[in-house]
Amino acid sequence: MSTLGSSGFRDEKLRALATLVLELLLPVLAFFGALYAMRFALRTEHPVLIVAIDMPVWYETSMYPVLTAGDVVFMEGVPPEEINVGDVIAFYKPYGGEDLIIHRVVSVIAESGEVRYFKTKGDFNWREDPYLVPAGNVVGRWTGFKLQFLGLVVLAAQTTLVRALIIVALLLMIILSFKDRLRGLQKKTGDQSNLIAQEMPPSRWNLNHFSLQSSGKWPKAV
């Protein structure tokens, strides 16, 4: 029977730690794998977007009631010629900025038979957007599929406090999980040691059998 010695126990600790790290990395790898798969399938670099909070009432947005804050929406990449009035598109503002806007197309402007610009408007807004959206600024068209409110967790994680709480919670989870695995290894080591002690046969010979008992006569060589 093999047992866990000091070096074996150390190896088991390292193996448990490596297993824990792998278990934490697998969901992350799966997420990014799914994201890249969706990029390929939906033909856009932004297949999934989360509708941000941009109104005094937290759940209202410029696209309310069609889209509410925290909705996870799925986009598809299409040529500008396939975008029609009434479609909901995601685009960068023409005057710069990294934020994406999701609004509805109210007019398509073509020049020489080629789509150049889109006029857009939020469903909840009173007026149209005060700019024309170049066709090159469009990153995708909404597929019509959404997961309502699911993105609120991600939006909450944008704040410093919630982000710090998430990091602390993850660290605690890792520490507690690792300590639990170590306790399991220590229990396994203790059980094996007890089992070995039980399996060892009791000594059948007493040391007195190997000592010469003095009887007044010493054995002679014949």
NORWO-V474975 format. One record per run of one state. SS is the DSSP state (H for helix, E for strand, C for the rest). FROM is the first residue (numbers start at 1). LEN is the number of residues. Records with the same first field share a line. If there is no record, write none. Layout:
SS=FROM-LEN ; FROM-LEN
This chain:
C=1-5 ; 43-5 ; 51-21 ; 77-3 ; 83-5 ; 93-7 ; 112-2 ; 122-11 ; 148-4 ; 157-3 ; 200-7 ; 211-12
H=6-37 ; 80-3 ; 135-3 ; 152-5 ; 160-40 ; 207-4
E=48-3 ; 72-5 ; 88-5 ; 100-12 ; 114-8 ; 133-2 ; 138-10
